Structure formats: C-alpha cells, structure tokens
Amino acid sequence: MKRTIGILTAGGDSPGLNAAIRAVGKSAQRAHSMRVLGFLDGFQGLMQNRFVELESEDLSGILTRGGTVLGTSRAKVDKMDMGDGSIRDMRPLMREVVEQHELEALVCLGGDGTMRNGLKLEDAGIPVIALPKTIDNDVSGTDVTFGFDTAVTIATDAIDRLHSTAHSHHRIMVVELMGHDVGWLALGAGLAGGADVILIPEIPYDVEAVASSISARRDGGSSFSIVAVAEGAISKDDASIRQSMVEHIGNSQGRQRKELKKKLKEFDKTRVGGTSQLASTLAGLTGLESRITILGHVQRGGTPTAADRLLATRLGAAATNYIAEGIHGVMVASRGEETEPVPLKKVAGITKSVPVDHVWVRAARELGIALGD
C-alpha cells in the first residue's frame, strides 16, 4: 500500500496557500510516491472525514491562485462548536479518521492558532507537521511566513496611491493596516510606501507627539502627511490601562480572574475602530483635514507575489522530506534560504512581535519617520 499523508488549511486565508498545497502534493507524489488526501474546510473537515484525494491534475494551475482550494475554518480541535450550542473535544474522532486512512502525517497550513491546534493534535497521538502562513508575520520560530510579502506589496501599493490625493488636497491620510497585535505589516508597508508616521502596537503612541510631527512637516513646507496605523496600535494612556488590567488578572484567580478577563476583552473591543478617533484628533490638533482608508481583507486576497510562491514552495517540499524521514511534531521554519524543523511546543502560543530595536525601526527613526513616541 502506498504511504499516505493528509493536508489541510486552517485559520484565515492567506496568499501562498495554494502554492504550498501544490508543493506538498507534487513533492509527496513525485519524490516519495505518497498519496495525498486534502481535508476540506480545515479541522472541521478532518473531524467530519470530508476529503478529496489530490491527484496531479488537481494541483495543476493553482500556483498563482489566491485563497485555498481546500477551504478553511477557525475551528478549535479541543473546543469545537458543534452548531447546537455544545462545545466538544473532537481529537479522539480526528484520530480515528487519521488511523482509518493510515496517515503518516497531517500537514497543517496556518498561523499561530493552527500551531496551537497542531500541538494539541500531536499530544493526542496524531503526527503533525505545520507550515507557517499569515499576512501578520507573527508566527514565532521562523524568519518569515508566506502571505506576508504579498500583503506588504498590496499595502505599499495602496499607500503609494494615497500620496497623490494627500498632496493634492493638503490632507492627513490615515491608512489602517491589518496585523492583529503586531506591527510587521504596518511597519514594512509604511517604510516601503514612504509613510511619514508609522504607529505599531509594540510602540504605544502619544497622539500629541504625532500631531506635533505632522505640524512640523507642515511648517517645513510639506502640507500633507501619510499615517500608517496597525489595527492593534495603542495609545500610551490605553497601554497603561491595559497593562494594569493584565497585572490584576495575573494576581487573581477563580471567578474574579474570569470576570477580569472578560473586562479586558471588552476593553480591547472598545479600541477597535480607534483609527477613526485618531484621525479626528489629529485633524483637531493640526488644523489639517484628515481622511481614513481601511484596507481590511483586500490585503489577504489575490495572486501571491513571486517571493511568497517561492517561500511556500520550498517549505512545502521540505515538509514531505521531513515526513519521509519520520519527523513530526514540528513546524517547518524558514532559515535564510534553508529550512529547519522547529518543535511545535517551542512555537505554539508564542507571538513574534516587532523588537523595538529592530533594523526596520532603526531605519524609520534615521529617516525621520515619526513612531508616535
């Protein structure tokens, strides 16, 4: 009987997923004579045993396509919503599916949530090997995730286009970029697009300092400013409040801890849409008209860049080599032009934030780009 592996995509869609599926499938078939089963709609499809056998023709023509041909979902393997109000741990059933198909390994393509799910499956006796994808670039243990380069390219193009409008109307153009609680995307696109102000979660900002830098530009003859804001950017005041709440949670337990966590979640929700308040405040402080552009999910769509196709391809090919060697319980990390199997337990639940002394941050400061502090 042919050796068999499974593959699925989980979490949000990201450019390069199909390139990775293609690479895993083709390398498994051609280099290792393996069968490849693609489970539909992520871990939900694994639980329901919904799959397709990926033949060569199924992998043809998908390299340049955005999204994922297998579909995806955000289901949690140990806390799956059954649709009837109940939450169940479905790992035992998933293990039955894996054993039924005699899978040597399950290849999981995803971000941090997928790494956590993958580790939980590995702990339940399911051999997992994961590939890091996300436009946020926040997966720990790897140089970069596929999807990030495409998102930076799309966001940079948007900032490029905003320059002409900002210049023509003497406006502050505030563009909100994705990234959850990390600033890789906003920082990268802001630098590449020539933003005048870049605000990221890792460096809490003072809105008056931001306004001051914009006013200084106006006084120096520049009548417009481009402000790139990560969706998780936070003011110094809010950061102080949040830190206090986190410390209280750490010092509490039981019901009180649960209530404090709920309050923290509600506090974070109030900051969603904070870009609008930021733009309004900047307009009031500077006397300049301001406009907001929220790129949203457009950053995740469309054709992946050549860099993302290359990254996804070499990670996918490396994954099948590791499987052939009997390696599992790892994420395939990018290390320069090479790959490295990193244990999932060293990756799951660890967010890769932007170091405040990162070379990109230093470059921004040296160029005179305001970071809000």
Summary of the structure (lengths in Angstrom):
residues: 373
radius of gyration: 22.4
end to end distance: 62.2
largest distance: 75.0
contacts: 1354
relative contact order: 0.17
helix: 46%
strand: 19%
